[in-house]
Amino acid sequence: MQQRSVKAVIIIVTIAIAALFTVKQNRDTTCMYGDALGYYLYLPSAFIYHNLDHMDNVPRDSSIPGNVYAYVNDMRQMADVLKKDYVLDQYTYGVALWESPFFFAAHAIAKITGGPAMGFSDIYIWAIVFSSWLFTFLGMLLTYRVLRRIFDDVPALLSVALIFLATHMFWFSLKQSGMSHIPLYFLYAWLMYLTVRMHEEPKRLYFILAGFVAGSIFIMRPTDIICLLIPFLYGVYNKQTFKNKMTFLYEHKGKIGLAMLVFVLPTIPQLFYWKLVTGDYIVYSYGQQEFHWMHPQIMKGLFSYGNGWLPYAPIMVFAIVGFVWLRKYKIWVLPLATVVPLYVYIIYSWFCFNYINGMGSRPMIHMYPLLAIPLAAFIQYIYKRHFVVKATFATIVVVFITAIYCFSVAMAKFVFVSEYATKPYYFNMLFKTKIDYNDLLVYDMQELQPDVDKMTYLGMLAIQDFNTPNDSVSHFVPDPEEDSGYVYHLDKGYEYASMKLIVPYDKEALKGAKWMKCSGRFMYTDLTALEPHMLVLEVLDKDNNFLQWRGCKLNNKLGIADGSCKHAKGEFNYGHAERWHWGEVYFYAPVPQDLKEGDYFNLNVWNKNKEELFFDDLKLELYK
């Protein structure tokens, strides 16, 4: 296949995959929450409500999403916690600066069409979404133009496409718009391109633009000031090139001074905002959130399944391998060898090193224009090998792209949550876009459940059916599903039931058993999303010390196991809930092999949020 045809296939496939995801998963997208809303809030505050000195004063308007009011209320609460007499947006305004053209366009359209011109309606949301798409495209284009100077056409283009398709950049480009990471990806790519152009043809314009781009990066994310190392280290790889660099800096010191002046310009509005709100020009706006410089979590940040980097950017394994070939592309060796490791140290020194809110380690997206170079170096090597090597690489690439696409769909449907993932949960959900009851259990318990089809039922170990009423216990109420019998009613305000299923360890009774099925029937009356009810199995010794603990949530499982709820045969997610609905909940726990006389099992309910709950038929059944 000719090079032009290969390029066309890469472009068409990339656009088709992005379009498919956008059409199917992006209909109800929003950026009016979390970090994205914090970045964006400067724009309606400055240009619509004129309340920069008190951003939490958002007028009541039915067109404003509830997320906005929840966010500004959190701002007030944070001010109370920090004992401040002002409400401060903790985020710098840099993202808002680059979103502003899209905001102004949306505002103009809203006014012309007579729509709600209040800064938070759908037209503004889609303007920010479009900005994400455009920054992604421009960043990819600029990265490609940098790579094309040192690599063949196909490896350069394929590197850019794979960074988009086979990393979590896909998610942040197309679904979770409004975050800082995609604009920063674009700005890093532009800074690299300007760095090359400054050294090829040192025009004043390139220096001015480089200063403004670097200043924008800094004001978006102040720790990214290390981006300045890119132009200063570019082209330096031995003593002579170091001398050449010093000569270059001296010869163009006037342009560099101008670039430094322009670098400062984007920071000035931020200083005035801080002065307006707090009375000080320099403010640390993140309160008690801080860096732990002496205890970076680098290994967890890079490799953890709970929002680590490589599990959600698998193609970048080849970028790491590609460092082997960098000696051929010496001009970029020092920026890569310096900026990337330093950046990794900085971002994983942050107190919240897994960066929650999103898929994978999102700050690493900023490094993708740089990391595209070793990735392209690896692909260039593969591209010149024989067919078998290329076919093997292509197969791996398809697997990686499919994994990222499926994870993105699952995230969009809320059937996968990367920040809570462990190795069992991650691999259990690999290539899935729908979930079943078993997946709910793996999500809760972070361990795989046994294959029920290969298990043999041994018998009932114990049951608590509450059918023998105790007049001294007021929690017994008639069973609504049976003519006779009772269920246990746990009143609002109670965390634990007074009656449980307690079974002493019996070696003979457990003989041959490998698994214990823990189950019960439940019904709740209130939605308790934050602290849901749980079915819990405790294994304790004779002194009541915990030997094992396992539990699963009740709220999102009622009616799923027995197919009795309206969502059981369709798609549901981790937020599934059925109030006033009786249903079975169960999980399997391995039978401990090292128990002693006096140890015992305790199957009970943990009503963590102290909401009303009814339950019955607590059972422990044995399997092998």
C-alpha positions as CSV (number, residue, x, y, z in Angstrom):
1,M,0.0,0.0,0.0
2,Q,1.4,3.4,-0.9
3,Q,2.3,5.9,1.8
4,R,-0.5,8.3,0.8
5,S,-3.1,5.5,1.1
6,V,-1.8,4.4,4.5
7,K,-2.1,8.0,5.7
8,A,-5.7,8.2,4.4
9,V,-6.6,5.0,6.2
10,I,-5.1,6.3,9.5
11,I,-7.0,9.6,9.2
12,I,-10.3,8.0,8.2
13,V,-10.2,5.3,11.0
14,T,-9.3,8.0,13.6
15,I,-12.2,10.2,12.6
16,A,-14.6,7.3,12.3
17,I,-13.8,6.0,15.8
18,A,-14.1,9.5,17.3
19,A,-17.4,10.2,15.5
20,L,-18.9,6.8,16.5
21,F,-18.1,7.5,20.2
22,T,-19.3,11.1,20.0
23,V,-22.6,10.3,18.3
24,K,-23.4,7.4,20.7
25,Q,-22.1,8.6,24.0
26,N,-22.0,12.4,23.9
27,R,-25.6,13.4,23.7
28,D,-26.0,14.3,27.4
29,T,-22.5,15.7,27.9
30,T,-21.8,18.5,30.3
31,C,-18.8,20.4,31.6
32,M,-20.6,22.2,34.4
33,Y,-19.2,20.3,37.3
34,G,-15.9,19.8,39.2
35,D,-12.6,21.2,38.0
36,A,-14.1,22.1,34.6
37,L,-16.7,24.3,36.2
38,G,-14.1,25.9,38.4
39,Y,-12.0,26.9,35.4
40,Y,-15.0,28.1,33.4
41,L,-16.7,30.1,36.2
42,Y,-14.5,33.1,35.6
43,L,-16.2,33.8,32.3
44,P,-19.9,34.2,33.3
45,S,-18.7,35.9,36.6
46,A,-16.6,38.5,34.7
47,F,-18.8,39.1,31.7
48,I,-22.4,38.4,32.7
49,Y,-22.8,38.6,36.5
50,H,-19.9,41.0,37.3
51,N,-19.4,39.2,40.6
52,L,-15.7,38.2,40.5
53,D,-15.4,39.4,44.1
54,H,-18.1,36.9,45.1
55,M,-18.4,34.2,42.5
56,D,-20.8,32.2,44.7
57,N,-23.5,34.8,44.2
58,V,-25.1,33.1,41.2
59,P,-28.7,34.3,40.7
60,R,-31.5,31.8,40.8
61,D,-32.5,30.8,37.2
62,S,-34.3,27.7,36.0
63,S,-31.9,27.6,33.0
64,I,-28.8,27.2,35.3
65,P,-28.0,23.5,36.0
66,G,-28.2,22.4,39.6
67,N,-24.5,21.4,39.4
68,V,-23.6,25.1,39.4
69,Y,-25.4,25.8,42.6
70,A,-23.9,22.8,44.2
71,Y,-20.5,23.9,43.2
72,V,-20.7,27.5,44.5
73,N,-22.2,26.1,47.7
74,D,-19.1,24.0,48.1
75,M,-17.0,27.1,47.5
76,R,-18.8,28.8,50.5
77,Q,-18.3,25.7,52.6
78,M,-14.6,25.6,51.8
79,A,-14.3,29.3,52.8
80,D,-15.9,28.4,56.1
81,V,-13.6,25.4,56.7
82,L,-10.6,27.6,56.0
83,K,-12.1,30.3,58.1
84,K,-11.8,32.9,55.3
85,D,-14.1,35.9,55.0
86,Y,-14.0,35.7,51.2
87,V,-15.0,33.1,48.6
88,L,-12.2,32.3,46.2
89,D,-12.1,30.2,43.0
90,Q,-9.2,27.8,43.8
91,Y,-8.4,27.4,40.1
92,T,-6.4,29.9,38.1
93,Y,-8.1,31.5,35.1
94,G,-5.8,30.1,32.4
95,V,-8.3,27.6,31.0
96,A,-11.0,30.3,30.9
97,L,-8.6,32.6,28.9
98,W,-8.5,30.0,26.1
99,E,-12.2,29.1,26.4
100,S,-13.2,32.8,26.1
101,P,-13.5,33.0,22.3
102,F,-15.9,30.1,22.4
103,F,-17.8,31.6,25.4
104,F,-18.2,34.9,23.6
105,A,-19.5,33.1,20.4
106,A,-22.0,31.2,22.5
107,H,-23.1,34.3,24.3
108,A,-23.6,36.1,21.0
109,I,-25.6,33.2,19.6
110,A,-27.8,33.0,22.7
111,K,-28.6,36.7,22.5
112,I,-29.3,36.6,18.7
113,T,-31.6,33.6,19.0
114,G,-33.3,34.7,22.1
115,G,-32.1,31.8,24.2
116,P,-31.0,32.0,27.9
117,A,-27.9,34.1,27.8
118,M,-26.9,33.3,31.3
119,G,-23.6,31.4,30.8
120,F,-24.6,27.9,31.7
121,S,-27.2,26.7,29.2
122,D,-26.7,24.1,26.5
123,I,-25.2,26.6,24.0
124,Y,-22.3,27.4,26.4
125,I,-21.8,23.8,27.2
126,W,-21.5,22.8,23.5
127,A,-19.1,25.8,23.0
128,I,-16.7,24.3,25.6
129,V,-17.2,20.9,24.1
130,F,-16.3,22.2,20.7
131,S,-13.2,24.0,22.1
132,S,-12.0,20.6,23.4
133,W,-12.4,19.1,19.9
134,L,-10.6,22.0,18.3
135,F,-7.7,22.0,20.8
136,T,-7.3,18.3,20.2
137,F,-7.2,18.7,16.5
138,L,-4.7,21.6,16.6
139,G,-2.6,19.8,19.1
140,M,-2.4,16.7,17.0
141,L,-1.6,18.8,13.9
142,L,1.2,20.6,15.6
143,T,2.6,17.4,17.1
144,Y,2.5,15.8,13.6
145,R,4.4,18.8,12.1
146,V,7.1,18.5,14.8
147,L,7.4,14.8,14.2
148,R,7.5,15.1,10.5
149,R,10.8,17.0,10.6
150,I,12.6,13.9,12.0
151,F,10.4,10.9,11.1
152,D,8.8,9.4,8.0
153,D,5.3,10.4,7.2
154,V,3.4,7.3,8.3
155,P,5.2,6.8,11.6
156,A,4.7,10.4,12.5
157,L,1.0,10.4,11.7
158,L,0.4,7.0,13.3
159,S,2.1,8.1,16.5
160,V,-0.2,11.1,16.8
161,A,-3.3,9.0,16.0
162,L,-2.4,6.3,18.5
163,I,-1.8,8.8,21.3
164,F,-5.4,9.9,20.7
165,L,-7.0,6.5,20.2
166,A,-5.1,4.3,22.6
167,T,-4.8,6.6,25.7
168,H,-7.2,8.3,28.0
169,M,-6.7,11.5,25.9
170,F,-9.6,10.0,23.9
171,W,-11.9,10.3,26.9
172,F,-10.9,13.9,27.8
173,S,-11.0,15.0,24.2
174,L,-14.5,13.7,23.5
175,K,-16.4,13.3,26.8
176,Q,-15.0,15.1,29.8
177,S,-14.6,18.5,28.2
178,G,-13.6,21.6,30.0
179,M,-10.6,20.2,31.9
180,S,-7.2,21.8,31.6
181,H,-5.5,18.8,30.0
182,I,-6.6,19.1,26.4
183,P,-5.8,22.9,26.2
184,L,-2.4,22.1,27.8
185,Y,-1.8,19.3,25.3
186,F,-2.4,21.8,22.5
187,L,-0.2,24.5,24.1
188,Y,2.7,22.1,24.7
189,A,2.5,20.9,21.1
190,W,2.5,24.6,20.0
191,L,5.4,25.4,22.2
192,M,7.4,22.5,20.7
193,Y,6.6,23.6,17.2
194,L,7.5,27.2,18.0
195,T,10.8,26.0,19.6
196,V,11.7,24.3,16.3
197,R,10.7,27.3,14.2
198,M,12.7,29.7,16.5
199,H,15.8,27.7,15.9
200,E,15.2,27.2,12.2
201,E,14.2,30.8,11.5
202,P,14.6,33.1,14.6
203,K,11.8,35.6,13.8
204,R,10.6,37.9,16.5
205,L,7.0,36.7,16.0
206,Y,8.0,33.1,17.0
207,F,9.6,34.4,20.3
208,I,6.6,36.5,21.1
209,L,4.2,33.6,20.5
210,A,6.5,31.2,22.5
211,G,6.4,33.6,25.4
212,F,2.6,33.9,25.3
213,V,2.1,30.1,25.0
214,A,4.5,29.4,27.8
215,G,2.8,32.1,30.0
216,S,-0.6,30.5,29.2
217,I,0.7,27.1,30.3
218,F,2.0,28.6,33.5
219,I,-1.2,30.4,34.4
220,M,-3.2,27.2,33.6
221,R,-1.1,25.1,35.8
222,P,1.7,26.9,37.6
223,T,3.8,23.7,38.2
224,D,4.0,23.4,34.4
225,I,6.5,26.3,34.4
226,I,9.0,23.5,33.6
227,C,7.8,23.8,30.1
228,L,10.4,26.6,29.7
229,L,13.1,23.9,29.7
230,I,11.8,22.7,26.3
231,P,13.1,25.7,24.3
232,F,16.2,26.1,26.5
233,L,17.3,22.5,26.2
234,Y,16.3,21.8,22.6
235,G,19.2,20.9,20.4
236,V,21.7,20.5,23.3
237,Y,23.3,17.0,23.4
238,N,27.1,17.7,23.7
239,K,29.6,20.3,24.6
240,Q,29.6,22.0,21.2
241,T,25.8,22.2,21.0
242,F,25.8,23.7,24.5
243,K,28.1,26.4,23.3
244,N,25.9,26.9,20.2
245,K,22.9,27.3,22.4
246,M,24.7,29.9,24.5
247,T,25.6,31.8,21.4
248,F,22.0,31.6,20.1
249,L,20.7,33.0,23.4
250,Y,23.1,35.8,23.4
251,E,22.5,36.7,19.7
252,H,18.8,36.9,20.3
253,K,18.7,38.3,23.8
254,G,16.5,41.1,22.8
255,K,13.9,38.7,21.4
256,I,14.2,36.5,24.5
257,G,13.6,39.6,26.7
258,L,10.5,40.4,24.7
259,A,9.3,36.8,25.0
260,M,9.9,37.0,28.8
261,L,7.8,40.2,29.0
262,V,5.0,38.5,27.0
263,F,5.3,35.5,29.3
264,V,4.3,37.6,32.2
265,L,1.2,39.1,30.5
266,P,-1.2,36.2,31.0
267,T,-0.4,36.2,34.8
268,I,-1.5,39.8,35.4
269,P,-5.3,39.3,35.4
270,Q,-4.8,36.5,37.9
271,L,-2.9,38.7,40.2
272,F,-5.6,41.4,40.1
273,Y,-8.3,38.8,40.7
274,W,-6.5,37.6,43.8
275,K,-6.0,41.2,45.0
276,L,-9.7,42.0,44.4
277,V,-10.9,39.1,46.5
278,T,-8.2,38.6,49.2
279,G,-6.3,41.9,49.3
280,D,-3.1,40.1,48.3
281,Y,-1.5,39.7,44.9
282,I,-0.1,36.3,45.5
283,V,-2.3,33.6,47.1
284,Y,-2.1,29.9,47.5
285,S,-5.7,29.1,46.6
286,Y,-5.7,25.3,47.2
287,G,-6.1,25.6,51.0
288,Q,-5.0,22.4,52.7
289,Q,-4.2,20.5,49.5
290,E,-0.5,20.3,49.0
291,F,2.5,18.6,47.5
292,H,4.4,15.9,49.5
293,W,7.8,16.4,47.9
294,M,9.5,13.9,50.1
295,H,7.0,11.2,49.5
296,P,6.0,11.1,45.8
297,Q,3.8,8.2,44.8
298,I,5.5,7.6,41.4
299,M,5.0,3.8,41.1
300,K,1.4,4.0,42.0
301,G,0.9,7.0,39.7
302,L,2.4,5.3,36.7
303,F,1.1,1.7,37.2
304,S,-1.9,1.6,39.5
305,Y,-5.1,0.3,38.1
306,G,-6.9,2.9,40.2
307,N,-6.4,5.8,37.8
308,G,-2.7,5.2,37.2
309,W,-1.2,6.2,33.9
310,L,-0.2,3.1,31.8
311,P,-3.3,1.0,32.4
312,Y,-5.3,3.8,30.7
313,A,-2.6,4.7,28.2
314,P,-1.3,1.3,27.1
315,I,0.3,2.5,23.8
316,M,2.7,4.6,25.9
317,V,4.6,1.4,26.8
318,F,6.0,1.7,23.3
319,A,6.9,5.3,23.9
320,I,9.0,4.2,26.9
321,V,10.7,1.5,24.8
322,G,11.2,4.1,22.1
323,F,13.7,6.0,24.3
324,V,16.2,3.4,23.1
325,W,16.2,4.9,19.6
326,L,16.5,8.6,20.8
327,R,20.2,8.7,20.1
328,K,19.2,9.1,16.5
329,Y,17.2,12.2,17.3
330,K,19.6,14.0,19.5
331,I,18.0,17.4,19.4
332,W,15.1,16.2,21.6
333,V,17.1,14.0,24.0
334,L,17.7,16.5,26.7
335,P,14.2,18.0,26.8
336,L,12.8,14.5,27.0
337,A,15.3,13.2,29.5
338,T,14.8,16.3,31.7
339,V,11.2,17.5,31.4
340,V,9.4,14.1,31.5
341,P,11.1,12.7,34.7
342,L,10.8,16.0,36.4
343,Y,7.2,16.3,35.5
344,V,6.5,12.8,36.7
345,Y,8.0,13.6,40.1
346,I,6.0,16.8,40.4
347,I,2.6,15.4,39.5
348,Y,2.9,12.4,41.7
349,S,4.1,14.4,44.6
350,W,0.6,16.0,44.8
351,F,-1.5,14.8,47.8
352,C,-4.1,13.3,45.4
353,F,-1.7,11.4,43.2
354,N,-4.4,9.4,41.4
355,Y,-6.2,12.7,40.4
356,I,-9.7,11.1,40.8
357,N,-12.4,12.7,38.5
358,G,-11.7,11.1,35.1
359,M,-10.1,8.1,33.4
360,G,-6.4,7.5,34.2
361,S,-3.7,9.8,35.3
362,R,-4.8,12.9,33.5
363,P,-1.8,15.3,33.9
364,M,0.3,12.9,31.8
365,I,-1.7,14.1,28.8
366,H,0.4,17.3,28.9
367,M,3.5,15.3,28.1
368,Y,2.1,13.6,25.0
369,P,3.6,16.0,22.5
370,L,7.0,15.2,23.9
371,L,6.3,11.5,24.3
372,A,5.1,11.3,20.7
373,I,8.8,11.5,19.8
374,P,10.0,8.2,21.4
375,L,6.7,6.6,20.3
376,A,7.3,7.6,16.7
377,A,10.9,6.4,17.0
378,F,9.6,2.9,18.0
379,I,7.0,2.9,15.2
380,Q,9.6,4.0,12.7
381,Y,11.7,1.0,13.7
382,I,8.6,-1.3,13.4
383,Y,7.6,0.3,10.1
384,K,10.9,-0.9,8.5
385,R,10.7,-4.5,9.8
386,H,9.3,-7.4,7.9
387,F,5.5,-8.2,7.6
388,V,5.3,-10.5,10.7
389,V,6.6,-7.8,13.0
390,K,4.3,-5.2,11.6
391,A,1.3,-7.5,11.8
392,T,2.1,-8.3,15.4
393,F,2.3,-4.7,16.3
394,A,-0.9,-3.9,14.4
395,T,-2.7,-6.6,16.4
396,I,-1.5,-5.2,19.7
397,V,-2.6,-1.7,18.6
398,V,-6.1,-2.9,17.7
399,V,-6.4,-4.5,21.2
400,F,-5.2,-1.3,22.9
401,I,-7.6,0.9,20.9
402,T,-10.5,-1.5,21.6
403,A,-9.7,-1.5,25.3
404,I,-9.6,2.3,25.5
405,Y,-12.8,2.6,23.5
406,C,-14.6,0.1,25.7
407,F,-13.4,1.7,28.9
408,S,-14.5,5.1,27.6
409,V,-18.0,3.8,26.7
410,A,-18.2,2.1,30.1
411,M,-17.2,5.3,31.8
412,A,-19.8,7.2,29.9
413,K,-22.5,4.7,30.9
414,F,-21.2,4.7,34.5
415,V,-20.5,1.0,34.4
416,F,-16.8,1.5,35.0
417,V,-15.2,3.8,37.5
418,S,-11.4,3.9,37.0
419,E,-10.5,5.7,40.2
420,Y,-11.8,2.8,42.3
421,A,-10.3,0.1,40.1
422,T,-8.0,-2.7,41.3
423,K,-6.4,-5.4,39.2
424,P,-9.3,-7.8,39.5
425,Y,-11.9,-5.1,38.7
426,Y,-9.9,-3.7,35.8
427,F,-9.5,-7.1,34.1
428,N,-13.0,-8.1,34.9
429,M,-14.2,-5.0,33.0
430,L,-11.8,-5.2,30.1
431,F,-13.6,-4.9,26.8
432,K,-17.0,-4.7,28.5
433,T,-19.6,-1.9,28.0
434,K,-22.4,-3.5,29.9
435,I,-22.5,-5.0,33.4
436,D,-24.3,-7.9,35.2
437,Y,-24.8,-8.7,38.8
438,N,-21.4,-10.4,39.1
439,D,-19.7,-7.1,37.9
440,L,-21.5,-5.2,40.6
441,L,-20.0,-7.6,43.2
442,V,-16.5,-7.3,41.7
443,Y,-16.8,-3.5,41.8
444,D,-17.9,-3.6,45.5
445,M,-15.5,-6.2,46.7
446,Q,-12.6,-5.7,44.4
447,E,-12.1,-9.4,44.0
448,L,-13.3,-11.9,41.4
449,Q,-16.3,-14.1,42.3
450,P,-16.2,-17.9,41.6
451,D,-17.7,-19.6,38.5
452,V,-21.1,-20.7,39.8
453,D,-21.5,-23.2,36.9
454,K,-18.5,-25.1,38.2
455,M,-19.6,-25.2,41.9
456,T,-21.4,-28.0,43.8
457,Y,-23.9,-27.1,46.5
458,L,-23.2,-28.8,49.8
459,G,-26.0,-27.5,52.0
460,M,-27.2,-24.8,54.3
461,L,-24.9,-23.8,57.1
462,A,-27.3,-21.5,58.9
463,I,-30.3,-19.2,58.3
464,Q,-32.0,-16.4,60.2
465,D,-35.6,-16.1,58.9
466,F,-37.0,-14.0,61.8
467,N,-40.1,-16.2,61.8
468,T,-40.1,-16.7,65.5
469,P,-41.2,-13.3,66.9
470,N,-39.7,-12.0,70.0
471,D,-42.0,-9.6,71.9
472,S,-39.0,-7.9,73.5
473,V,-37.7,-7.0,70.1
474,S,-39.8,-4.2,68.5
475,H,-38.2,-4.6,65.1
476,F,-40.2,-7.6,64.0
477,V,-43.0,-6.8,61.5
478,P,-45.2,-9.1,59.4
479,D,-43.6,-10.3,56.1
480,P,-45.5,-8.5,53.3
481,E,-44.7,-11.3,50.8
482,E,-45.9,-14.2,53.0
483,D,-49.1,-14.9,54.9
484,S,-47.2,-15.9,57.9
485,G,-43.7,-15.0,59.1
486,Y,-41.9,-11.8,59.9
487,V,-39.1,-9.6,58.6
488,Y,-36.7,-7.4,60.5
489,H,-37.4,-3.6,60.4
490,L,-34.3,-1.5,61.0
491,D,-35.6,2.0,61.9
492,K,-34.1,5.2,60.7
493,G,-31.2,6.2,62.9
494,Y,-30.0,2.7,63.6
495,E,-26.6,1.7,62.2
496,Y,-26.7,-2.0,63.1
497,A,-29.4,-4.6,63.7
498,S,-29.8,-6.1,67.2
499,M,-30.3,-9.5,65.7
500,K,-27.7,-11.1,63.3
501,L,-26.8,-14.5,61.9
502,I,-23.9,-15.6,64.2
503,V,-22.5,-19.1,63.5
504,P,-19.6,-20.6,65.6
505,Y,-16.8,-22.3,63.6
506,D,-17.5,-26.1,63.2
507,K,-14.8,-28.0,61.4
508,E,-17.1,-30.9,60.5
509,A,-19.8,-28.6,59.2
510,L,-17.3,-26.9,56.9
511,K,-15.6,-30.0,55.8
512,G,-14.9,-29.9,52.0
513,A,-16.4,-26.4,51.6
514,K,-14.4,-23.9,49.6
515,W,-17.0,-21.1,49.2
516,M,-19.7,-19.6,51.4
517,K,-22.7,-17.9,49.8
518,C,-23.9,-15.0,51.9
519,S,-27.4,-13.8,51.1
520,G,-30.6,-12.2,52.3
521,R,-33.7,-10.4,51.1
522,F,-33.9,-6.7,51.4
523,M,-36.0,-3.6,50.8
524,Y,-35.2,0.0,51.5
525,T,-37.3,3.2,51.4
526,D,-34.7,6.0,50.9
527,L,-32.0,6.5,48.3
528,T,-28.7,6.6,50.2
529,A,-26.1,7.1,47.4
530,L,-23.3,8.4,49.6
531,E,-23.3,5.7,52.3
532,P,-25.4,2.8,51.1
533,H,-26.6,-0.2,53.1
534,M,-24.3,-3.2,53.0
535,L,-24.5,-6.9,53.5
536,V,-21.4,-7.8,55.5
537,L,-19.7,-11.1,56.5
538,E,-17.3,-10.8,59.4
539,V,-15.0,-13.6,60.5
540,L,-13.8,-13.1,64.1
541,D,-11.8,-15.0,66.6
542,K,-12.9,-15.7,70.2
543,D,-11.6,-12.3,71.3
544,N,-13.8,-10.6,68.7
545,N,-10.7,-9.6,66.6
546,F,-11.4,-9.4,62.9
547,L,-9.9,-12.2,60.8
548,Q,-11.7,-11.3,57.6
549,W,-14.3,-8.7,56.4
550,R,-16.3,-8.7,53.2
551,G,-19.3,-6.7,52.2
552,C,-21.3,-5.6,49.2
553,K,-23.8,-2.7,48.7
554,L,-27.5,-3.5,48.7
555,N,-29.0,-0.4,46.9
556,N,-27.9,-1.1,43.3
557,K,-28.6,-4.8,43.4
558,L,-32.2,-5.2,44.5
559,G,-34.1,-6.9,41.7
560,I,-31.0,-7.6,39.6
561,A,-30.1,-11.0,40.9
562,D,-33.7,-12.4,40.5
563,G,-34.7,-10.3,37.5
564,S,-37.6,-8.7,39.3
565,C,-36.9,-5.0,38.8
566,K,-37.6,-3.0,35.7
567,H,-33.9,-2.6,34.9
568,A,-32.9,-6.2,35.3
569,K,-33.2,-7.2,31.7
570,G,-31.9,-3.9,30.3
571,E,-28.9,-1.8,30.9
572,F,-28.2,-0.5,34.4
573,N,-25.2,1.1,36.1
574,Y,-23.6,1.5,39.5
575,G,-26.1,4.1,40.4
576,H,-29.1,1.8,39.8
577,A,-31.6,2.0,42.6
578,E,-35.0,0.5,43.4
579,R,-36.8,1.8,46.5
580,W,-39.7,-0.1,48.0
581,H,-38.7,-3.2,46.2
582,W,-37.9,-6.6,47.8
583,G,-35.0,-8.4,46.2
584,E,-32.2,-10.9,47.0
585,V,-28.6,-9.8,47.4
586,Y,-25.8,-12.3,47.7
587,F,-22.0,-12.7,47.3
588,Y,-19.5,-15.6,47.7
589,A,-16.7,-15.6,50.1
590,P,-13.9,-18.2,50.4
591,V,-14.1,-20.4,53.4
592,P,-11.0,-19.6,55.6
593,Q,-8.8,-22.6,56.0
594,D,-7.0,-21.6,59.2
595,L,-9.9,-21.1,61.7
596,K,-9.8,-22.4,65.2
597,E,-12.2,-23.4,67.9
598,G,-13.9,-20.3,69.2
599,D,-13.8,-18.4,65.9
600,Y,-17.2,-17.5,64.4
601,F,-19.0,-16.0,61.4
602,N,-21.2,-12.9,61.7
603,L,-23.5,-12.2,58.8
604,N,-25.2,-8.8,59.3
605,V,-26.3,-5.5,57.8
606,W,-24.3,-2.3,58.0
607,N,-26.7,0.6,57.8
608,K,-24.0,3.2,57.3
609,N,-26.3,6.1,56.5
610,K,-28.8,5.1,59.2
611,E,-31.8,5.0,56.8
612,E,-34.8,2.8,57.1
613,L,-34.3,-0.8,55.9
614,F,-36.3,-4.1,55.9
615,F,-34.5,-7.5,55.6
616,D,-35.2,-11.2,56.0
617,D,-33.7,-14.7,55.4
618,L,-30.0,-14.1,56.1
619,K,-28.3,-17.3,54.9
620,L,-24.9,-18.9,54.9
621,E,-24.7,-21.7,52.3
622,L,-21.7,-23.9,51.5
623,Y,-20.3,-24.8,48.1
624,K,-17.2,-26.6,46.7
